[in-house]
Amino acid sequence: MRAEPNFRELIGRFAGQRMLAIGDLMLDEFIWGRVSRISPEAPVPVVNVTGESYYPGGAANVARNLREFTSETRVMGLTGADAPGRNLAALLEASGIRTEGVLADPSASTTVKTRVIARHQQVVRVDRERRTSLTADQLARACGYLEQAVPQVDGIVVADYGKGFLTQPLADEICRLARKHGKVLAVDPHPHTSLVWRGATAIKPNRIEAFSAAGLPPAEPVEPVCRDEALLEAARRLQRLWEAETLLVTLGELGMLLFHGSAEPLHLPARAQEVFDVSGAGDTAIAVFTLGLAAGASPAAAAELANRASGIVVGKVGTATVTPAELLAACSPE
């Protein structure tokens, strides 16, 4: 039986970690309202709007989750030089997140995800996005920023949402600098980009991403999770492909499955008591998991903290974060 780590001491060490989030930056817009009738024009609900709110999304939401625990969080990515981009920059700066690594491109459009929420339920999501690849000049600027930023941080989180900011040359440079300076590097990959993160400290795919990256067809989940042979084979392939020390596969309501070195896989059952909204749960998981590794936790302890943090955030509506007090409470003896 595994010894229970000292979560209180571990979470206390989070405050001293300096973190960098890299990836596709987005603006999350929430339109809140009430539904009282069905439209006479089509079989859809009519939402009477009662309010609107905006939050950092994508890799910016990873940075926001990191910032809940640590005083120094930086973010790197690309936005448009448009109103949503300015709104996102203002939200990040208001949160105390350093934005020197954000490139504002006049030819790009900031990705905006608009969710209409009524009675705590998402009615519809509208995405406004245009995939944008880095120019040679922007890649050079991004690599220049990494050269000076990586030595000054303790942990790096990469969140790939497939919007074009992350390319193989940039991924190779992130991995090279993380190895050179001995930094923790954790990656949340995207199933359709096929980027290789060779030598990263940890990779955190979900089930679909794991099968896609491993080049295997998706398979139905099997319980108990540790006997899911298709998933185990996908994980083995990814460990060889990425040469990562640790692989953490998130499985939704089935929790997480941790692979570390040659040890037997460790299943962490889901901790959620009630699920209202899963948007942003992966961002919370990768943020807390990386903080744990940067603070010196074992992969198992870091994964357990990420699992508990995810269980908290899915109980909230909207792109939410977890506070240190909430995570401490979730780690208290039951």
N, C-alpha and C positions, 0 to 999 in steps of 0.2 A: 504493500500500500504506500502511495506517494505521501511524503510529508507535506503538510500544508505550508506554503511559503508565508512569510510575514508581509502580507499585502499592504498593511498600513505603512510600514517602513519603506516599502518599494514605491508606493504612490507618493510618499513624501519626497523621494529622490527625483521625481519627475520635474519639480520646479527648477532644478538646476540644469536641466538639459536644454541645449540650444538646437533647434530643429529647422529643417528646410523642407518645404513641400514643393514638388515639381510636377507639372502636368497641365492638362486642359482646364482652363479657367472658365467658369460660367456664372451667370446670374440666375438665381432661382427666384421666381416671382410667384407669390401666392395670392389668389383672389378668393376671399372668404365671402360666403353668402348663405342664403336660406332657399330651400326649394319648397314651394307651396302648390305648384301645379305642373302639368305636362303641357308642352307647347302645342297649340292647335295647328302649327305648321309642319310638325314632325314629331315622332314619338320620343322626344327628348325632354329632360327637365328644364324648367325655366329657373335660373338662379338669380335671385335678387341680391345684388352685391352689397355687403355691409362693410368691407374694408379690404385693403391691399397691404402686403408686406414683401420685403425683399431680403434675400440672404445670399452670402457667397455660396456658389455651387461648384461641383466637380472638385478639382484639386484645391480650389479656394476654400471649400468646405472642410477638406482635410486639414488645411492650415488653421481654420477656425477651431476645429476639434483639438488640435495640438495646443493652440493658444489658451485653451481653458486650463491647461495644466502647467504651462511653462511661460516664463516672462519673455523669452526671445524666440520668436517664430518668424521665419522668412518664407516668402512664396515666390516661385518663378514660373512664368508662363506667358501667354500671348492673349491680348484682347484687341478689339477694334478701338479706334479713336472716336467712339460714338457715345451716345447718351448711356446705354447700358454699361459700357466699359468704364465711363466716369462714375457711374453709380456704384459699380463693383469696387473700383479703386477707393472710393470714399468709405464704403463699408469695411474694407480691409484695414484702412488706416485708422478708422474709428475703433477697431478692435485691437489696435496696437500691433498689427502684423506688418512687418517690413516688406515694402513693395519695390525695392530697387531692381529686383530681378524680373519685373513685369514689363514686357514690351508692348507698347500701344502702336498698332499698325493701322494707318488711315485706310488701307485697302482691304482690311479684314472686318468682319462683323462679329461682335461679341455674342457668343451662344447664350440664348435666354430660354429657360424652361419655365413655362407658365402652367401652374396647377390650379384648377378651380376646385375649391373645397366647400362642401355643404354638409352640415350635420356630422362633422368629423370624418367625412368620406370624400375621397377624391372622385370628382365627377368626370373630369377630362384633363388631359395634359396636352399642351400645345408647345412644340419645339420650334424655335427660330434659330437656324444655324446654317453655316456655310463652311465646309471643311477647308482649312487653310494650312498650307505647308510653309515651313520656314524658308526664307530666301537664304542665299549664301551669306549675305551680310548679317542677317538675323542669327543664323547659326553661329557665326563667329562671335557676335556679341554675347549670345547665350553661353558659349564656351568660355569667353573671357570672364563673365560673371561667376561661373562655376569655379574657375581657377582661384578667385579670391574668396569666394564664399565657403567652399567645402572645408578648407582648413579651420574655419571659424565655427563650425557646427559639430554636434555630437551624433546626430542622426539625420538621415535623408529618407523621405517618403516620396515615391513616384506613383502618381495616379493617372493611368492611361485610360482616357474615355474615347479614344479613337477619333478625335477631332482634328488631328494633324500636327499638333505641336511636337509630339515625340516621334523622332525618326531614329533609324538604326545608328547613324553617326552620332547623334546626341546621346542615345542610350549607351553607346560604347564609351563616350567621354565621361558620362556620369559614373559608370562602373569603374573605369580606369582611375578616376580621381578618388572615388570611395576606397578602392583598394590601396592606392598610393598613400593615402592619409589615414588608413585604418578606421574608417567610419562605418557605422551601421547603415546599411542600405536595404530598405524593404520596398517591394514593388507590388502594386495592384495592377495586373495586366488587363489588356482588352482582348477579347477572343478574335477580333478581325484584323489586328495590326501585325501579327506574326513577328513581333520584335523579340530578340533574344537578349536576356539580361544575365549573361554569363558571369558568374562570380558574385552575384548579389548575396547579401546576408540571408535574406528571406524573400519568398514570393508568396503572395496571398491571392490565388485565383478562387473564384467560386466554382461550383461543379461544372457548369457549362464551359467556362473559360479553361478549366483543366483539360477537359476532353478535346476542345478545339485546339489548344496549344500543343497537345500531345499527338495530334493528327489522328484521333480516334473518333468513331461515331458516338454520339451521346447514348447513354444507356439508362434505363430506369433505376432509381435508387433501390438498394437492398439493405434490409436490416437483419441483424445488427450491422452497423456501418463498417466495422472492422473486417467483415466478411464480404464486402462489396468488391468482388474480384475485378470488375471492370474499372472501378475507381482506383483501386490499388495499382493496377497496371498503368493507368494514366499517370498517377503520381510517380511511379518508378521511372517512367519515360521522361517526365519533366525534371526529375532530380538529375538524370544523366544529361539532358539537353542543357539545362541552365547552370549546372554545377553549383547550385545553391546549397548552403548549409541546412536551410530549413524551408519546408513547404507547409503552408497552412491553407487548407481547402475549406472554404465556408460553404455550409450545406443548408442554409435557411432554417426551417423548423427542426432539422436533424442536428443542428449545432455546427461543430467544426471537427476536422480531422487533421492532426498534426503529424508531420513526418520530419524527423531530425536525424541526420546521419544514417546509421545502420540500425537504430533502435526501432522497436516495434511501434507501429502507428498508434497514436493516442487519440481516442474519441472524447470530445468535450460536448456533452448534451446541451441543447439550447437552454438558455436561462430566462427567456422572455415569459412574463406572467400573462401579459395581454398585449396583442399586436394591434396598433392603430395605423401605423405608417412605416413602411420599410425604406422609404427614400432616405438616402444618406447613411444607412446602417453600415454599409461597407466602408465608408469614409471613416466612421467612428472606429470600426474594428482595426483598420490598418494604422490609424493614428495611435491608438492606445497600445497596440501590439509593438509598434516601433519604439514608442516611448519606453515600454518595458525592457526591450532589448538594449536600448541606449543606456538605461539606468542600471544595467547589469543583471537583469532577471534571466533565469533560464528560459528557453523557448516555451516550455510547458507553463511556467508561471505567467509569462507575457501573453500566451494564448488564452489562459484562463481569465486574465484581466480583460482582454479584448472581447471574449465571449460574454462576460458580465456586462461590459459597457454596451455591447450590441443589444443585450436584453433590456437595458434601460431605454435606449434611444428609440427602439421600435414601439415603445409605449407612449411616445409623444407624437403629436401631429405636426407635420412640416419638416423642413430640413433642420433638425435639432442637434444639439450637442449634449455631452455628459459633463457634469461638473465633478471636481475632486470629491466634494461632500457626498454626491450621489454614488460615486464609485466606491467610496469608503463604506457607505451604508450597505451596498450590495455585497461587500466582502466581509461584513460582520458575521460572526458565528450564528447559524440558524438555530 
